[in-house]
């Protein structure tokens, strides 16, 4: 396994992520660090990085490089974006970093920035086949990208970053009506021109990355629910709420803005132009909400590194869906029996599909069952006797990109109940679920318990099942050999199924006839 530290020197912030690249060509983020240095302050007017901002950035970089090396990260890759690439003394700053820290920094173009951002998003979110619009609002530039699950289709870099817009259009706080009109004109003109060049009339969704969009999401979520936003990834923010926040910020003094719950004080001047860019982009694209993504350029750099240093990504080829790929990746990292896990998942889905008229669950629940079945044995290498409980812990605390917090919680609970005790409100993890999800976990765990029993010996003797619904539910199990152990185990695991559906279950073994040689 190799280690990689990635440092992103942005106009607004300097970020570092520490990653471990795994044998299956996936990666795991071990730690993250961020400092809002405002390196780009004044650069778009003077075309120079100020001595003060460079000194501030150098202090942060010294700390991050020392930290990475002390943790054993000898391989450090660093990039710089719009503030450095547009500054006349950007080259001097890069030379200073190399001389003082021994760190080589690559200054990337706006188009390359867009490509890397899309790689980060694609490795985190299960993109649809239809075109998705991705926007990253930085301090100096806005990267606008169109792509789908197959790859990037269009990419552009616009000079609409939040610091740049603040300096050029919003010289005082609160801004005047004419300043806001100027800001909207600048933003709309640039966005309309680039969207027109993409020559696409309809987008499936709008995904927003970056800390700017994330802080907007935090403010709106706190305002709507009274609770902090636990997980940025895949959270959504409606257009009407962006409009509402924009209106409030536009009429608020600095003091009033600082009193807004959830607003990062270091973004007190840049959150307003961020809302304007997102609102205009939604209106021009005809969409009603943004989806937040907490992965962007830094994860894209890691992904790009893996591609460049491995002969392809076998894991991605085998499992094109990012969620399934990450689920399988966890199975392999935990050395769980992959063949058994996939066979159990197949049997569990057969049970689900053939009992739809009594459980009335849909595609989302079917996916939860599949992932829980694939992951049910990941805790085995920690403690075989308690592996169902360890499975819950590993699923909860692994970075399963593409799954929401709710997805992970439900999948972990289903896997936890594949054996031993049935779900009960005495169990804190189960009790904390809302009643709707408690019912779902019970039903799906019922299928998983039986499916796991039907592969008790791990020899895949039970090839398929046929469910006959009635006052008594009969499950015919089509077998390829002597499978008394499987039928016995399935019968003993049917307790939750009978409890949930309030009917007795009987298993019947049906020998499969061998096909022609």
Protein Blocks (a to p, Z undefined) as FASTA:
>chain_A
ZZdddddddfkbccdddddddfkopacdfbdcdddeklmgoklmnopacfklmmmmmmmm
mmmmmmmmmnopabccddddfklmmpmklmmmmmmmmmmnopacddddfklmmmmmmmmm
mmmpccdfbdcddddddfkbccdddddfkbcfbdcdddfbfklmmmmmmmbccddfklmm
mmmmmmmmmmmmmmmmnopabdfbdcdedjklmmmmmmmmmmmnopacfblghpacdfkl
mmmmmmmmmmpcfklmmmpghiafklmmmmmmmmmmmmmmmmmnopabdcddfbdfkmmm
mmmmmmmmpgcjfklmmmmplklmmmmmmmmmnopafklmmmmmmmmmmmmmmmmmmnop
afklmmmmmmmmmmmmmmmmmommlmmmmmmmmmmmpccehiafklmmmmmmmmmmmgcj
addfklmklmmpcfklmmmmmmmmmmmmmmmmmmmnonomalbdcddddfbdcdddddfb
dckkmmmmmmmmmmmmmmmnopacdddddddddddZZ
